[in-house]
């Protein structure tokens, strides 16, 4: 039975954060970027060799073309090169999100250079000899089935794996790459993306799953589009069951367009557990000490508080730091202050607490850089600048938690978001109606406890089985 997206984000996200995960990217992401699919690549060669449409085994169709047309191999390679080089394709949001996920290994069966474009500096492995160079650190992209490199003209860096014979002999023609993939499969949790059961490259996944199932490999995952055709659906059920019995959990999506939002949520789940604190002191905040209470509530969590050293950010951070220090748990990384470029000297922190980072960025860029790398933003009081920070978070799909009881901009944003069904009030909402309402409670302790639950839910996907939120 397919698993939920929530479970995928929890389990694969945890593996990624532990440095024990890898990604395997299939043709679906390239197709979404503007490249033709396998059928499109082989349409003209099939017509030339008069290979009937009834043959659905595409590598075998390629094999027949190579065997029946003079100079067939070179002609097929040149045809694929021209098809891909002439495509108006560019990295999608999915490629951009993949680059943000903290995995050191990425595998692909795609020929194009979209992943490299979205991941400058990645080390590309396209041939067995590339593995002879030892390298420590950084990301590695292994292009199993061939690689194009841009230029004038576009050329093959590694010739394509395309025919049935290529597939059958792969582990003998590319022994190091196949051994490396097998080792990754047995030691890391892999997420397979952009595959379908009609993609001939899915055989790589199936072969690994069936032959390594009894060797104690970690849990693997794949995201598949559920077919709508009744006949295809019947076969699909058997195929999914086959994968699941082989240790590959399946997450279903209704359409390939659902993949990019999922990757965005995965990228967010695998960021450092930063909570951006936005706001300035209002009468309500001063009277009820919402900022200090929040600092105390965060002590037993994995949350790291970050801010641009505004009043609310400093008050939350200092309350958290003082408590950690008193309990012998102090870690300066738990409180981070970012300072922007300015003409005058940077003010000293009123307390020796946390970690200060000084940048040359103007305030607009600093705001963007810091907030876009957070898992959530909490608002305490505040004015126009606080509203701008909340808008920046929303633009980067960072959940915003406005503590309405603290007044100011937080109350205004809380009222505005109260009508947003994606936030509150429906079965698919990010937060429960009860906790949302409690953010405005006159008892500051009640409001802050609700905020804490919402912070942990937004940052750790709601799994509160561990009250620290470290899962």
C-alpha positions, 0 to 999 in steps of 0.5 A: 500500500502506498505511503503518505507524503508526510511519511516520506518527508519524515523518513527520507528527510531524517536520512538526508539530515543524517548524511545517509541518503541519495537521490536518483533522478529519472526522465520525468524532470527532464520532460517537465523542463522541455525535453522530449520523452523516450517515445519522442526520441525514438519516433523518427528512428522507428519510422526510418527502420519501419519498427511497428508501434506495437513494439513497446520495448523501447530499448529493443526498438533502438536495438532493431534500428541499430541492427537494420540501418547502415551506420545505425549506432552513429546515426542514433547517437547523432539523432539523440544529440540533435534532439536534446541540443535543439530543445528549449529546455531549462532547469525547473523548480524541481531541479532547483529544489533538488540542489537544496537537499543535503545529499552528497550523491545524485544519480541520473539516467538522463543525458542532458545537463539540467542537473549540472546547471542547477548545481554549480560545482557538482562533480560529474561521473560519466565514465568508469575512469572518472571514479579513479580520481579520489575526491573528498567532500562536495556533491557527486552526480553520476550520469549512468546512461550517458552525458551531453556537454553544452558547447558549440557544437554540443557533444557527448562526454559519454555515449548513451546507453540506449539499446537492449544490448547496452542495458544487458551488458551494462554491469560489464561495460561499466563495472565501477559505476554499477558497483558504486550504485550497488554500494549506495543502494545497500548503505543509503536511503535512495529517493527515486524521482521522475520515473514511471513504469513506462520508462525503460530506465525504471528497470534499473530500480527494479533490478536493484530492488529484486536482487538486493532485497535480502541484503539488509538495505535501508528503506528506499522510496519512489514517487509515482504518478497514479494512472487513470486508465483502468487497464493501466491501473490494474497492472500498476497495482501489481507493479507497486506491490512488487516494489513494496515487497522489494523494500521500495516504498511508493508515494503516489501523485496525481500529476507530475506537476505535484512533484515540484511542490513535494520537492520544495517541502522536502528541501524545507524539511532538510534545512537546518532547524532555524526558526526566524524570530521577527518583531519589535516590542509593543505594549502587549509584548512588553506587558505579557513577556511573550518573547521571553516565554517563547524562549523558555518554551524552546529550551527542550526542542531542537530549534535554533533561533535566528534573527536580524537582531531585532528586539523580539529576536534578541529577547527570545534568544537571550531567554533561551540562552540564559536557560540553557546556560543555567541548565548546563546545556548552553550551545552558542549555535542555538541562537544566531544573530545576523548583522547587515552592511551599515555605515556606522559600527555594528552595535554590541550585543547587550549580553554575551550570548549566541553566535553573531554573523557579520555580512556585507549584504544590504538589508534586503539581501540579508533578509532574503538569504536568512529567511529563505533558509529557515523552516518557519518564521514566528511573529511577535508584535512588530510594525512595517518591517515585521510585515515585510519579513512575513511577506518574504517568508510567504514568498519562499513558502516558509510557514508564518506563525503570528502570535496575535496576542502580542499585538502589532503586525503579528495580530494584523497578519493573524487576522489576514491569514485566518481566512486562508484555508491552506493555513487553517480551517480545512482538512488540508490546513497546515495548522489546527483551528484550535491552536490558531485561535489560541494564538490570540488568547489573553493568557500569554502562557496559553498563546505561547504553548500553542505557538510552540506546537505550531512551530514544531509542526511546521518545522518537524512536520508534526511528529511530536512523538519526540517532544524535542522535535529532533525527529 
